Amino acid sequence: MVSLNYLASHSRNMEALLQTYRQIDLTLQSVFLVTGSFLLSRILEASLLRTALFFEVLLITLSVFSFSVMWRLHKVILARGEDVNWWHRKIVKEEQSLPPEDRSFTQFKIHQSKNLFSPEYLNRFLDPADNISKADMEILLNADQAHIRKVINSYILRGMCLLWIFMLILSVEVVILKIYT
């Protein structure tokens, strides 16, 4: 029998690593966006077309680099999320051998899922006579992720991409206006 402390320790380590990667990603993207905003302001203020084009090339290069870093870190974040899920599965499986009142992690997951499923369905996870299937375990563990991880993993990424696209469109329009004026 594997120690729950051992499983929880590894789960915490993977969760900490996941959060570190998210922080690195958001910090890098923030720095890139601030730098991109600076370059955009230089394009807007440039009186010479040649200067505006120089800053436009820098902005496009920075945006391509930012997208590349963002996409690679996104893949790493998703992979670490799967690592956390792996340890969570082990914890829930191990807790099935404990009395219902000692299944703290399972109780927490039930609490997170209470608005998504019926109480009868969720109470099955605490029934000592019920053998939980792998599919049911996945439903329990993924219930809160559909909301939380979707926001963090998808919407923030999309928001950053939209900001870059907006900045690039604006800068290209400014350069085109400078060409024709």
C-alpha positions as CSV (number, residue, x, y, z in Angstrom):
1,M,0.0,0.0,0.0
2,V,1.4,3.4,-1.0
3,S,1.4,6.1,1.6
4,L,-1.0,8.9,1.1
5,N,1.6,11.3,2.4
6,Y,3.9,10.1,-0.4
7,L,1.2,10.6,-3.0
8,A,0.2,14.0,-1.6
9,S,3.8,15.2,-1.5
10,H,4.4,14.4,-5.2
11,S,1.0,15.9,-6.1
12,R,2.1,19.1,-4.3
13,N,5.4,19.1,-6.1
14,M,3.8,18.8,-9.5
15,E,1.2,21.4,-8.6
16,A,3.9,23.8,-7.5
17,L,5.8,23.2,-10.7
18,L,2.6,23.8,-12.8
19,Q,2.1,27.1,-11.0
20,T,5.7,28.1,-11.5
21,Y,5.4,27.5,-15.3
22,R,2.2,29.6,-15.3
23,Q,3.9,32.4,-13.5
24,I,6.9,32.3,-15.9
25,D,4.6,32.3,-18.8
26,L,2.5,35.3,-17.6
27,T,5.6,37.2,-16.5
28,L,7.3,36.7,-19.9
29,Q,4.2,37.6,-21.8
30,S,3.7,40.7,-19.7
31,V,7.3,41.8,-20.4
32,F,6.8,41.1,-24.1
33,L,3.5,43.0,-24.2
34,V,5.1,46.0,-22.4
35,T,7.9,46.0,-24.9
36,G,5.5,45.6,-27.8
37,S,3.5,48.6,-26.5
38,F,6.7,50.6,-26.3
39,L,7.5,49.7,-29.9
40,L,3.9,50.6,-31.0
41,S,4.3,54.0,-29.3
42,R,7.5,54.5,-31.2
43,I,5.7,53.6,-34.5
44,L,2.9,56.1,-33.7
45,E,5.4,58.9,-32.9
46,A,7.8,58.3,-35.7
47,S,8.0,61.2,-38.1
48,L,10.0,59.3,-40.7
49,L,8.6,56.3,-42.6
50,R,12.0,54.6,-42.3
51,T,11.9,54.9,-38.5
52,A,8.4,53.6,-38.4
53,L,9.3,50.6,-40.6
54,F,12.3,49.8,-38.4
55,F,10.1,49.7,-35.3
56,E,7.5,47.7,-37.2
57,V,10.0,45.1,-38.1
58,L,11.1,44.9,-34.4
59,L,7.4,44.6,-33.3
60,I,6.7,41.8,-35.8
61,T,9.8,40.0,-34.7
62,L,8.9,40.4,-31.0
63,S,5.4,39.2,-31.7
64,V,6.6,36.1,-33.5
65,F,9.0,35.3,-30.7
66,S,6.3,35.9,-28.1
67,F,3.8,33.6,-29.9
68,S,6.6,30.9,-30.1
69,V,7.4,31.2,-26.4
70,M,3.7,31.3,-25.5
71,W,2.8,28.2,-27.5
72,R,5.8,26.2,-26.1
73,L,5.0,27.1,-22.5
74,H,1.4,26.3,-23.1
75,K,2.4,22.8,-24.1
76,V,4.5,22.5,-21.0
77,I,1.7,23.8,-18.8
78,L,-0.8,21.3,-20.3
79,A,1.7,18.5,-19.7
80,R,2.3,19.5,-16.1
81,G,-1.5,19.6,-15.6
82,E,-1.7,16.0,-16.8
83,D,1.1,15.1,-14.3
84,V,-1.0,16.7,-11.5
85,N,-4.0,14.7,-12.7
86,W,-2.0,11.5,-12.6
87,W,-1.1,12.0,-9.0
88,H,-4.7,13.0,-8.1
89,R,-5.9,9.7,-9.7
90,K,-3.5,7.8,-7.5
91,I,-4.7,9.6,-4.3
92,V,-8.4,9.0,-5.0
93,K,-7.7,5.3,-5.8
94,E,-5.7,4.9,-2.6
95,E,-8.4,6.7,-0.6
96,Q,-11.0,4.1,-1.7
97,S,-9.4,1.7,0.8
98,L,-10.0,4.1,3.7
99,P,-13.2,4.7,5.7
100,P,-15.3,7.5,4.1
101,E,-14.6,10.0,6.9
102,D,-10.8,9.7,6.1
103,R,-11.1,10.4,2.4
104,S,-10.2,14.0,2.6
105,F,-9.0,14.5,-0.9
106,T,-12.1,12.7,-2.3
107,Q,-14.3,14.9,-0.1
108,F,-12.6,18.0,-1.4
109,K,-13.1,16.9,-5.0
110,I,-16.8,16.2,-4.2
111,H,-17.0,19.7,-2.7
112,Q,-15.6,21.2,-5.9
113,S,-18.1,19.2,-8.0
114,K,-21.2,19.8,-5.9
115,N,-22.8,22.2,-8.4
116,L,-22.1,20.0,-11.4
117,F,-23.5,16.6,-10.2
118,S,-26.3,15.3,-8.1
119,P,-25.6,14.6,-4.4
120,E,-26.5,10.9,-5.0
121,Y,-23.9,10.6,-7.7
122,L,-21.2,12.3,-5.7
123,N,-22.0,10.3,-2.5
124,R,-21.1,7.1,-4.4
125,F,-17.4,8.2,-4.0
126,L,-17.8,7.9,-0.2
127,D,-19.7,4.7,-0.2
128,P,-17.4,1.9,1.1
129,A,-19.5,-0.7,-0.8
130,D,-19.2,1.1,-4.1
131,N,-16.2,0.3,-6.3
132,I,-15.5,3.4,-8.3
133,S,-14.8,2.9,-12.0
134,K,-11.9,4.6,-13.7
135,A,-14.4,6.6,-15.8
136,D,-16.3,7.9,-12.7
137,M,-12.9,8.8,-11.1
138,E,-12.1,10.9,-14.3
139,I,-15.4,12.6,-14.1
140,L,-14.8,13.5,-10.4
141,L,-11.3,14.8,-11.0
142,N,-12.0,16.7,-14.2
143,A,-15.2,18.4,-13.0
144,D,-13.6,21.5,-11.6
145,Q,-10.9,21.6,-14.3
146,A,-13.5,22.3,-17.0
147,H,-13.9,25.7,-15.5
148,I,-10.7,26.6,-13.7
149,R,-8.1,25.2,-16.1
150,K,-10.2,26.3,-19.1
151,V,-9.9,29.9,-17.9
152,I,-6.3,29.7,-17.0
153,N,-5.1,27.5,-19.9
154,S,-7.3,28.8,-22.7
155,Y,-8.8,32.2,-22.1
156,I,-5.5,33.8,-20.9
157,L,-3.7,32.4,-23.9
158,R,-6.5,33.6,-26.2
159,G,-6.4,37.0,-24.6
160,M,-2.7,37.4,-25.0
161,C,-3.0,36.4,-28.7
162,L,-5.8,38.9,-29.2
163,L,-3.7,41.7,-27.7
164,W,-0.8,40.8,-30.0
165,I,-3.1,40.7,-33.0
166,F,-4.7,44.0,-32.1
167,M,-1.3,45.6,-31.6
168,L,0.0,44.3,-35.0
169,I,-3.1,45.4,-36.9
170,L,-2.8,48.8,-35.4
171,S,0.9,49.2,-36.1
172,V,0.4,48.0,-39.7
173,E,-2.4,50.5,-40.2
174,V,-0.2,53.3,-38.8
175,V,2.6,52.4,-41.1
176,I,0.3,52.3,-44.1
177,L,-1.1,55.7,-43.2
178,K,2.5,57.0,-43.0
179,I,3.2,55.6,-46.4
180,Y,0.3,57.4,-48.0
181,T,0.7,60.7,-46.2
